[in-house]
Amino acid sequence: MMSVTVLDILKGLFVAATVGAIVVLATNWPGRLDLRVAMRYLRSRRSSRLISLITVIAVGASRSA
Protein backbone atom coordinates (compact mmCIF):
# COMPACT_ATOMS: atom_id res chain seq x y z
CA MET A 1 0.00 0.00 0.00
CA MET A 2 1.46 3.34 -1.07
CA SER A 3 0.98 6.36 1.11
CA VAL A 4 0.99 9.91 -0.18
CA THR A 5 3.76 11.97 1.37
CA VAL A 6 4.08 15.71 1.76
CA LEU A 7 6.77 15.64 -0.91
CA ASP A 8 4.35 14.04 -3.38
CA ILE A 9 1.78 16.74 -2.66
CA LEU A 10 4.39 19.48 -3.12
CA LYS A 11 5.51 17.94 -6.42
CA GLY A 12 1.93 17.94 -7.64
CA LEU A 13 1.44 21.56 -6.60
CA PHE A 14 4.67 22.51 -8.37
CA VAL A 15 3.54 20.86 -11.60
CA ALA A 16 0.14 22.56 -11.37
CA ALA A 17 1.76 25.96 -10.75
CA THR A 18 4.12 25.44 -13.69
CA VAL A 19 1.26 24.56 -16.02
CA GLY A 20 -0.69 27.57 -14.76
CA ALA A 21 2.26 29.89 -15.37
CA ILE A 22 2.68 28.57 -18.92
CA VAL A 23 -1.02 29.13 -19.63
CA VAL A 24 -0.85 32.68 -18.27
CA LEU A 25 2.24 33.46 -20.35
CA ALA A 26 0.69 31.97 -23.49
CA THR A 27 -2.56 33.91 -23.13
CA ASN A 28 -1.07 37.23 -21.94
CA TRP A 29 2.08 37.53 -24.02
CA PRO A 30 3.15 41.20 -24.20
CA GLY A 31 2.67 43.06 -27.47
CA ARG A 32 5.15 45.28 -29.25
CA LEU A 33 3.98 48.41 -27.44
CA ASP A 34 4.30 46.72 -24.06
CA LEU A 35 7.87 45.69 -24.85
CA ARG A 36 8.78 49.21 -25.99
CA VAL A 37 7.37 50.73 -22.80
CA ALA A 38 9.20 48.18 -20.66
CA MET A 39 12.52 48.79 -22.42
CA ARG A 40 12.14 52.57 -22.14
CA TYR A 41 11.43 52.19 -18.42
CA LEU A 42 14.44 49.95 -17.92
CA ARG A 43 16.73 52.34 -19.82
CA SER A 44 15.55 55.24 -17.67
CA ARG A 45 16.20 53.24 -14.49
CA ARG A 46 19.60 51.96 -15.61
CA SER A 47 21.50 54.49 -13.50
CA SER A 48 19.46 53.61 -10.42
CA ARG A 49 20.74 50.86 -8.18
CA LEU A 50 17.24 50.08 -6.99
CA ILE A 51 15.93 48.23 -10.06
CA SER A 52 13.71 45.52 -8.71
CA LEU A 53 14.43 41.91 -9.51
CA ILE A 54 10.87 41.43 -10.70
CA THR A 55 11.25 44.22 -13.29
CA VAL A 56 14.49 42.77 -14.61
CA ILE A 57 13.00 39.28 -14.88
CA ALA A 58 9.82 40.55 -16.55
CA VAL A 59 11.64 42.59 -19.16
CA GLY A 60 14.24 39.90 -19.75
CA ALA A 61 11.53 37.31 -20.30
CA SER A 62 9.58 39.58 -22.63
CA ARG A 63 12.74 40.45 -24.59
CA SER A 64 13.58 36.83 -25.28
CA ALA A 65 10.30 36.38 -27.14
C-alpha positions in Angstrom: 0.0 0.0 0.0 1.5 3.3 -1.1 1.0 6.4 1.1 1.0 9.9 -0.2 3.8 12.0 1.4 4.1 15.7 1.8 6.8 15.6 -0.9 4.3 14.0 -3.4 1.8 16.7 -2.7 4.4 19.5 -3.1 5.5 17.9 -6.4 1.9 17.9 -7.6 1.4 21.6 -6.6 4.7 22.5 -8.4 3.5 20.9 -11.6 0.1 22.6 -11.4 1.8 26.0 -10.8 4.1 25.4 -13.7 1.3 24.6 -16.0 -0.7 27.6 -14.8 2.3 29.9 -15.4 2.7 28.6 -18.9 -1.0 29.1 -19.6 -0.9 32.7 -18.3 2.2 33.5 -20.4 0.7 32.0 -23.5 -2.6 33.9 -23.1 -1.1 37.2 -21.9 2.1 37.5 -24.0 3.1 41.2 -24.2 2.7 43.1 -27.5 5.1 45.3 -29.2 4.0 48.4 -27.4 4.3 46.7 -24.1 7.9 45.7 -24.8 8.8 49.2 -26.0 7.4 50.7 -22.8 9.2 48.2 -20.7 12.5 48.8 -22.4 12.1 52.6 -22.1 11.4 52.2 -18.4 14.4 50.0 -17.9 16.7 52.3 -19.8 15.6 55.2 -17.7 16.2 53.2 -14.5 19.6 52.0 -15.6 21.5 54.5 -13.5 19.5 53.6 -10.4 20.7 50.9 -8.2 17.2 50.1 -7.0 15.9 48.2 -10.1 13.7 45.5 -8.7 14.4 41.9 -9.5 10.9 41.4 -10.7 11.3 44.2 -13.3 14.5 42.8 -14.6 13.0 39.3 -14.9 9.8 40.6 -16.6 11.6 42.6 -19.2 14.2 39.9 -19.8 11.5 37.3 -20.3 9.6 39.6 -22.6 12.7 40.5 -24.6 13.6 36.8 -25.3 10.3 36.4 -27.1 
